[in-house]
Amino acid sequence: MKKILVVDDEDNIRSALAFALKREGYAVVGAANGTEALRLAKAEQPDLVLLDRMLPEIDGVEVCRQLRSSSSVPIIMVTAKASELDTVVGLEVGADDYVSKPFSMNILLARIKALLRRSEHDAAGPTDAVSLAGLTLSPHRYTAEFQGLDLGLTPKLFELLLVFVRNPGRVFTRDELLTRVWDTDFGGGTRTVDVHVNWLRKRLAAVPGSPLAIHTVRGVGYKLVVEAR
């Protein structure tokens, strides 16, 4: 039985989510604030976190950031703020998906199933390290290192980089990356790909001596290249 941590300061929303999730066969743990969410995440080791953005004590963005510093647990951020900026902030601190209030319970359940399915697939996938131009990716540990320096990537940034490193020079469309890294059922759209590619591009550019860079192929998508040094 998969366990889901539901974090929301509104009792009625938390109760409604718990009812729907239990009906689908999930175990549910609830938290009403950011402090409690971090404590329960550590104690209960949930398989997925539903995280409200606006929380007392510690807000959802900071909770997400702290969870990501030590865990690859799938995180869906739930927010009443639907602007592009808020979405970008949530994704950049490590959220895997986001939904805006009010949301369809059926759509939310579909996204939960998609993320859990993806998480299981990743856990069962290849574990051999992959290397390119001084960069080493370890899928079993979700670490990316350049000559011993850890890049400190979030799980989704790691998965995105892994796709590129396994296929250097190949051009991927946004839809291809969305399918490979997220899931065909992911509802974030190709803007999510752009956000993560830009974030990954900055991370690679900040690594001293790294020849790796992500180039935009206008009208098509993105590719990883090894630049001459």
C-alpha positions, 0 to 999 in steps of 0.5 A, spaced: 500 500 500 502 506 497 503 512 503 501 519 501 503 525 505 497 530 504 499 537 507 494 543 507 492 547 513 485 547 511 481 541 514 476 540 509 481 540 503 485 535 507 479 531 509 476 531 502 483 528 499 484 523 505 477 520 503 478 520 496 485 517 496 483 512 501 478 510 497 483 509 491 487 504 496 492 509 499 494 510 506 494 517 508 498 521 513 496 528 514 499 535 516 496 542 517 503 546 517 510 546 514 513 544 520 509 538 521 510 536 514 517 535 515 517 531 521 512 526 518 516 526 511 522 524 515 518 519 520 513 516 515 517 516 509 511 517 504 511 514 497 508 521 495 507 528 498 501 533 496 504 539 498 500 546 499 504 552 497 501 557 502 502 554 509 503 556 516 510 556 520 514 554 513 511 555 507 510 550 501 516 552 497 521 552 503 518 545 505 519 542 498 526 545 498 528 542 504 525 535 502 529 535 496 535 536 499 535 529 502 529 525 498 527 524 491 520 522 493 515 525 488 512 532 490 505 535 487 505 542 489 497 544 490 496 552 489 491 557 489 496 561 485 496 559 478 501 564 475 507 562 471 512 565 476 509 561 481 509 555 477 516 556 475 518 557 483 515 550 485 518 547 479 525 550 480 525 547 488 524 540 486 516 539 485 515 534 480 508 537 478 503 542 480 495 543 480 491 549 481 485 550 486 480 548 485 482 542 482 478 536 479 479 530 484 479 525 478 485 529 474 489 529 481 488 522 482 491 520 475 497 525 476 498 521 482 498 514 479 502 517 473 508 519 478 508 513 482 508 509 476 514 513 474 517 513 480 517 505 480 519 505 473 525 509 475 527 505 481 527 498 477 531 502 471 538 501 469 543 502 475 550 503 471 553 509 472 554 513 465 560 518 464 561 523 458 567 529 458 568 528 466 561 528 468 559 521 471 551 520 473 549 514 478 542 513 477 542 508 483 544 514 487 541 520 483 548 523 483 551 527 478 559 529 479 564 533 475 571 531 476 568 529 484 564 535 484 557 534 486 552 538 482 546 537 487 541 536 482 534 535 484 531 528 481 527 531 475 534 535 473 538 529 474 533 525 470 533 530 464 541 530 464 541 523 464 537 523 457 542 528 454 548 524 457 546 518 454 544 521 447 550 526 446 548 531 440 541 528 439 536 533 438 530 532 443 523 535 442 520 538 448 514 533 447 520 527 447 523 530 453 516 531 457 514 523 455 521 521 457 522 525 464 515 526 466 510 521 463 505 521 458 500 523 463 503 529 466 499 535 466 504 541 466 505 542 459 512 543 455 513 550 459 515 545 464 521 542 460 523 549 458 524 551 465 528 545 467 532 545 461 534 553 463 535 551 470 539 545 468 543 549 463 545 554 469 547 548 473 552 546 467 555 553 466 556 554 473 561 548 473 568 550 473 571 547 467 565 543 464 565 542 457 558 540 457 552 545 454 545 545 452 544 548 446 537 550 443 535 548 436 530 553 434 524 550 432 525 543 434 528 542 441 534 541 445 541 537 445 547 536 449 554 538 446 561 537 448 564 544 447 571 545 445 576 547 451 
